[in-house]
Amino acid sequence: MNGFVIVVPIFLIRFLLMNNINSVAAKEAAKFAPVLGIEKFFYYIYQITTILLVILPIFLRSHFKSGINYLGVGLYLIGLIVLLLSTIDFSKQKPNTLRVYGIYQYSRNPMYLGYLLFFFGCTLIMQSVNLFICLVLFQLSTHFIILSEERWCEDHFGSEYNDYSGRVRRYF
């Protein structure tokens, strides 16, 4: 099976589902916090690796010959579930507010965590070193995007965000 088929659900969740639940939240999720210093470099790495994580699977095939592939399926499914829950919870809360309910009680960045698990699962299913390298760069750049978002949240939500970040971990 062509690897791109495996990537399709991420589009359905992130764009169709989110937009269907709350189009304002979909626009809000598409905005990036202002990036400073080295974050600018990693912002571009994030954009490039996001595109590559979606395009590379077009040239790959899924494999189901070993345990590593089935581990990939498990991570893929967990990633989809985390992404689905975080998308629904993000969309159901009022726009321009700090998301602290649902899965956001356990992770401040469940969408990014869902993407990591999803794409790591894809990497194992397709057994692609190139996809893995791209994922490592994606995750590194994601960390810098998250740092810029945290700064933005501190500026906009103040003590509410500081209390939240004191209770809930960045990833899991």
C-alpha positions in Angstrom: 0.0 0.0 0.0 1.3 3.5 -0.8 2.5 5.3 2.3 0.5 8.4 1.5 -2.8 6.5 2.3 -1.6 6.2 5.9 -1.1 10.0 6.1 -4.6 10.9 4.9 -6.3 10.7 8.3 -4.2 13.5 9.7 -5.7 15.9 7.1 -9.2 14.7 7.9 -8.8 15.3 11.6 -6.7 18.5 11.5 -8.6 20.3 8.7 -12.0 18.9 8.1 -13.0 17.8 11.6 -11.6 20.9 13.3 -13.1 23.3 10.8 -16.4 21.4 11.0 -16.6 21.7 14.8 -15.4 25.3 15.0 -14.0 27.3 12.1 -12.7 30.1 14.4 -10.7 27.5 16.4 -9.3 26.1 13.1 -8.0 29.5 12.1 -6.7 30.0 15.6 -4.8 26.7 15.5 -3.2 27.7 12.2 -1.6 30.8 13.7 2.0 30.7 15.0 3.2 32.7 18.0 5.9 35.2 17.2 9.3 33.6 16.9 12.5 35.2 18.1 16.2 34.6 17.6 17.0 30.9 16.8 13.2 30.1 16.9 13.0 31.8 13.4 15.4 29.2 12.0 13.5 26.4 13.6 10.2 27.8 12.4 11.4 27.3 8.8 12.8 23.8 9.6 9.3 23.0 11.1 7.6 24.2 7.9 10.0 22.2 5.6 9.8 19.0 7.7 6.0 19.2 7.9 5.8 19.2 4.1 8.4 16.4 3.8 6.5 14.2 6.4 3.5 14.4 4.2 5.2 14.2 0.8 7.8 11.5 1.4 5.2 8.8 2.1 4.0 9.2 -1.5 7.3 7.5 -2.5 7.1 4.8 0.2 5.3 1.6 0.8 3.9 0.3 4.0 5.3 -3.0 5.3 3.8 -5.5 7.6 6.6 -8.1 7.8 8.0 -7.7 11.3 7.1 -6.7 14.8 8.5 -3.3 14.2 5.8 -2.6 11.7 3.1 -3.7 14.2 4.7 -1.5 16.9 4.4 1.3 14.3 0.7 0.5 13.8 0.2 0.8 17.6 2.0 4.1 17.8 0.2 5.3 14.7 -3.2 4.5 16.3 -2.3 6.1 19.6 -1.1 9.2 17.8 -4.4 9.4 15.9 -6.4 9.0 19.0 -4.4 11.7 20.8 -4.7 14.0 17.8 -8.4 13.3 17.5 -9.0 14.1 21.2 -6.8 17.2 21.2 -8.5 18.5 18.1 -12.0 18.0 19.5 -11.0 19.5 22.9 -9.3 22.4 21.3 -12.3 23.1 19.0 -15.0 22.8 21.6 -13.5 25.4 24.0 -14.0 29.1 23.4 -11.6 30.7 21.0 -8.9 33.0 22.3 -8.9 31.2 25.7 -6.4 29.0 27.4 -7.2 25.4 26.6 -7.1 23.5 29.9 -9.9 20.9 29.7 -10.1 17.4 28.3 -6.8 16.0 27.2 -5.2 19.4 27.9 -5.4 18.5 31.6 -2.6 16.0 30.9 -0.4 17.7 28.3 0.0 21.3 27.4 0.7 20.2 23.8 -1.3 17.1 23.0 -1.6 18.0 19.3 2.2 18.1 18.9 2.4 14.8 20.9 -0.2 13.3 18.7 1.8 14.3 15.6 5.0 12.8 17.0 3.3 9.5 17.8 1.5 9.4 14.5 4.5 10.2 12.4 6.8 7.9 14.4 4.3 5.1 13.8 4.3 6.0 10.0 8.1 5.8 10.1 8.1 2.3 11.6 5.3 1.1 9.3 7.2 2.3 6.2 10.7 1.5 7.7 12.1 4.7 6.2 15.4 6.2 7.5 14.7 9.4 5.6 11.3 9.7 7.2 12.9 9.1 10.6 15.5 11.8 10.0 12.8 14.2 8.9 10.8 13.3 12.1 13.8 14.0 14.4 14.2 17.4 12.7 10.5 18.0 12.9 10.4 17.2 16.6 13.4 19.4 17.4 11.9 22.3 15.5 8.5 21.7 17.2 10.2 22.2 20.6 11.2 25.7 19.5 7.7 26.4 18.2 6.4 25.3 21.6 8.8 27.6 23.4 7.5 30.6 21.4 3.9 29.5 22.1 4.7 29.3 25.8 6.1 32.9 25.8 3.0 34.1 23.9 0.7 32.3 26.4 2.6 33.9 29.4 2.2 37.4 27.7 -1.5 36.9 27.0 -2.8 34.7 29.8 -0.4 35.7 32.6 -0.9 34.0 35.9 -3.6 31.7 34.5 -1.0 30.2 32.2 1.7 30.1 34.9 -0.6 28.2 37.2 -1.5 25.8 34.3 2.1 25.2 33.3 2.9 24.5 37.0 0.2 21.8 37.0 0.5 20.3 33.6 3.7 19.1 31.9 4.8 20.3 28.5 4.5 17.0 26.7 3.2 14.2 29.0 
